[in-house]
Amino acid sequence: MVNNGSTQSEIVKALGKHESTISRELNFKTIQRKNNRTKLVYTSLGAQTKRDEKRRKSRGKRLTKWDLEWRYHKFTLEKIEKHYSFDLIAKLGKQVFGNDFFSHQYLYDLARKGVLELPKDYPYSLQNNRKPNTKKELEHDKKASDKKKTYCDVIDNFNLEEHDQLNIWEIDLMEDSKKKNEYTFVATNPSTRMVYMEDLTDKRANTVNKTIKNMMKRFKVDVLIPDNGSEFNKLYYFALRGIKVYYTHVNASWEKW
């Protein structure tokens, strides 16, 4: 219609489209040369090609959290120069900037992709969540396991009549599926339905023990019934102080009273 001399208002009436739609479409005219003369001609193929090119240019580079959160860069790079681990950088960053700071897993990913450049003498491996591999770490884990077997018991030997039901606590640790490195310690008294909850930033055994000590300042505890998670590996600390600890079997947390 354009090439036949129709005006914009005539095209609007004929197609039943809004005039701004037609106006934008006509802006995608292409140049054609014929008989040593050049003129703007509208073709659907030419308009689509121009539109796709414009869309590609407008998208540009996809920005990541590292690109957007530039205010954290200086803090992160300063700590890396001082040979701080990613775990410690994430922990300190959240204390300074709040929970929006980079997680240690995100920093690991940046380093692996080469976005975050590390000094050549950076002492930490880029393998996150590594298993204990030093002789000292293995010996420490074996000692904790031996003490757990020596001073704690299994749920099979739990006798309800031997204990005051008001002081029996089932304990567990829940992980937030939407946020990394955020956990909730939950202790439940089955008799009174009393619940004690506390937020944690990691699930190390020492952190869990501190949380249980905080709970004991408010409630009397005679019995602890945990599952077999590694976060409960050091409950022998309480068993040595007169508190009975009964572990459920592996992959059988439903055995709790």
NORCOR-V149556 format. One record per residue. N is the residue number from 1. RES is the residue in one letter. SS is DSSP state (A for helix, B for strand, O for the rest). BURIAL is + if it has 9 or more other C-alpha atoms within 8 Angstrom, else -. D_FIRST is the distance of its C-alpha to the first C-alpha in whole Angstrom. Layout:
n;res;ss;burial;d_first
N;RES;SS;BURIAL;D_FIRST
N;RES;SS;BURIAL;D_FIRST
This chain:
n;res;ss;burial;d_first
1;M;O;-;0
2;V;O;+;4
3;N;O;-;5
4;N;O;-;5
5;G;O;-;7
6;S;O;+;5
7;T;O;-;8
8;Q;A;+;9
9;S;A;-;11
10;E;A;-;9
11;I;A;+;7
12;V;A;+;11
13;K;A;-;12
14;A;A;-;10
15;L;A;-;10
16;G;O;-;14
17;K;O;-;14
18;H;O;-;16
19;E;A;+;15
20;S;A;-;17
21;T;A;-;15
22;I;A;+;12
23;S;A;+;14
24;R;A;-;16
25;E;A;-;13
26;L;A;-;11
27;N;O;-;15
28;F;O;+;15
29;K;O;+;13
30;T;B;+;15
31;I;B;-;17
32;Q;B;-;17
33;R;B;-;19
34;K;B;-;19
35;N;O;-;22
36;N;O;-;24
37;R;B;-;21
38;T;B;-;19
39;K;B;-;16
40;L;B;-;14
41;V;B;+;11
42;Y;O;+;9
43;T;O;-;10
44;S;A;-;12
45;L;A;-;15
46;G;A;+;16
47;A;A;+;15
48;Q;A;-;17
49;T;A;-;20
50;K;A;+;20
51;R;A;+;20
52;D;A;-;23
53;E;A;-;25
54;K;A;-;25
55;R;A;-;26
56;R;A;-;29
57;K;A;-;30
58;S;A;-;30
59;R;A;-;32
60;G;O;-;35
61;K;O;-;39
62;R;O;-;40
63;L;O;-;43
64;T;O;-;46
65;K;A;-;49
66;W;A;-;50
67;D;A;-;48
68;L;A;-;47
69;E;O;-;51
70;W;A;-;52
71;R;A;-;55
72;Y;A;-;57
73;H;A;+;57
74;K;A;-;60
75;F;A;+;62
76;T;A;+;61
77;L;A;-;61
78;E;A;-;65
79;K;A;+;66
80;I;A;+;65
81;E;A;-;67
82;K;O;-;70
83;H;O;-;70
84;Y;O;+;69
85;S;O;-;68
86;F;A;+;64
87;D;A;-;66
88;L;A;-;68
89;I;A;+;65
90;A;A;+;63
91;K;A;-;66
92;L;A;-;67
93;G;A;+;63
94;K;A;+;63
95;Q;A;-;66
96;V;A;-;64
97;F;A;-;61
98;G;O;-;61
99;N;O;-;59
100;D;O;-;56
101;F;O;+;58
102;F;O;-;57
103;S;O;+;59
104;H;A;+;61
105;Q;A;-;59
106;Y;A;-;56
107;L;A;+;58
108;Y;A;+;59
109;D;A;-;55
110;L;A;+;54
111;A;A;+;58
112;R;A;-;57
113;K;A;-;53
114;G;O;-;55
115;V;O;-;53
116;L;O;-;56
117;E;O;-;58
118;L;O;-;62
119;P;O;-;65
120;K;O;-;67
121;D;O;-;70
122;Y;O;-;68
123;P;O;-;71
124;Y;O;-;69
125;S;O;-;67
126;L;O;-;63
127;Q;O;-;65
128;N;O;-;64
129;N;O;-;66
130;R;O;-;69
131;K;O;-;72
132;P;O;-;75
133;N;O;-;76
134;T;O;-;79
135;K;A;-;83
136;K;A;-;83
137;E;A;+;80
138;L;A;+;81
139;E;A;-;85
140;H;A;-;84
141;D;A;-;82
142;K;A;-;85
143;K;A;-;87
144;A;A;+;85
145;S;A;+;84
146;D;A;-;88
147;K;A;+;89
148;K;A;+;86
149;K;A;-;88
150;T;A;-;92
151;Y;A;+;91
152;C;O;+;88
153;D;B;+;88
154;V;B;+;86
155;I;A;+;85
156;D;A;-;87
157;N;A;-;90
158;F;O;-;89
159;N;O;-;91
160;L;A;-;90
161;E;A;-;94
162;E;A;-;95
163;H;O;+;92
164;D;O;+;91
165;Q;A;-;88
166;L;A;-;87
167;N;A;+;87
168;I;B;+;85
169;W;B;+;82
170;E;B;+;79
171;I;B;+;77
172;D;B;+;73
173;L;B;+;70
174;M;B;-;67
175;E;B;-;64
176;D;O;+;61
177;S;O;-;58
178;K;O;-;55
179;K;O;-;57
180;K;O;-;59
181;N;O;+;63
182;E;O;+;63
183;Y;B;+;66
184;T;B;+;68
185;F;B;+;72
186;V;B;+;73
187;A;B;+;76
188;T;B;+;77
189;N;B;+;80
190;P;O;+;80
191;S;O;-;83
192;T;O;-;82
193;R;O;-;78
194;M;B;-;78
195;V;B;-;75
196;Y;B;+;75
197;M;B;-;72
198;E;B;-;72
199;D;B;-;68
200;L;B;+;69
201;T;O;-;67
202;D;O;-;69
203;K;O;+;71
204;R;O;-;74
205;A;A;+;77
206;N;A;-;78
207;T;A;+;76
208;V;A;+;76
209;N;A;+;80
210;K;A;-;79
211;T;A;+;77
212;I;A;-;80
213;K;A;-;83
214;N;A;-;81
215;M;A;+;80
216;M;A;+;84
217;K;O;-;85
218;R;O;-;83
219;F;O;-;84
220;K;O;-;87
221;V;O;+;87
222;D;O;+;89
223;V;B;+;87
224;L;B;+;83
225;I;B;+;81
226;P;O;+;79
227;D;O;+;77
228;N;O;+;77
229;G;O;-;74
230;S;A;-;75
231;E;A;+;75
232;F;A;+;78
233;N;O;+;80
234;K;O;+;82
235;L;O;+;83
236;Y;A;+;87
237;Y;A;-;87
238;F;A;+;88
239;A;A;+;90
240;L;O;-;92
241;R;O;-;92
242;G;O;-;93
243;I;O;+;90
244;K;B;+;89
245;V;B;+;86
246;Y;B;+;85
247;Y;B;+;82
248;T;O;+;80
249;H;O;+;80
250;V;O;-;77
251;N;O;-;74
252;A;O;-;75
253;S;A;+;75
254;W;A;-;75
255;E;A;-;79
256;K;O;+;79
257;W;O;-;81
